[in-house]
């Protein structure tokens, strides 16, 4: 199992604890494809053309185009984020279709600090989130536990380990507390290595946290799969 920031709703940022990672081998940096929008295809009309509505995070406008007409009118995605840290975090998270309430975004931004705006703008422009920012965001989400993060992560743990919803929720909360309290574990978690490849002290701490929620056999499946 890999624990890392997961950048995976419509190809943009969704920070979660997951058994998979989109991190590459370039020093642990995570790819964040630039220019990502979310699309929802509607039912095909009787003339077999399909209508798609494209929405841009932080923008209340939407454009509609009809497949096969040769005249798409998609709105360009944003090239920069709001200067307010909470608004920037909320908009960046929303690029992938995720949602944060204003209090949740304020909590995350408060944990990462005002420098998060520049870091996220750099990621938006260059398509890569640097490891230090990824670590900072992971700690912030672990501390604040936004509802979308909790829901997605719990569902992922259920699907990939066979844990019940209550067990998965317990694991998430236990691991989040560990991330916030132990910088060495947080550093490993924000990297690209599977937990089975972590140094023994951090591996054992993580395993112990998981075992507070599930039987040993299930804990082993979650930790070392």
Protein Blocks (a to p, Z undefined) as FASTA:
>chain_A
ZZddddfeghiacddddfbdfbdfehoiacddehiacdddddddfkopacdddddehiab
dcdddehklpacbdcddfbdcfblklmmmmmmmmnopacdfklmmmmmmmnopmlmmmmm
mmmmnopacfklmmmmmmmmmmnopaklmmmmmmmmmmmnopafklmmmmmmmmmmmmmm
mmklmmmmmmmbdfklpcfklmmmmmmmmmmmbcfklmmmmmmZZ
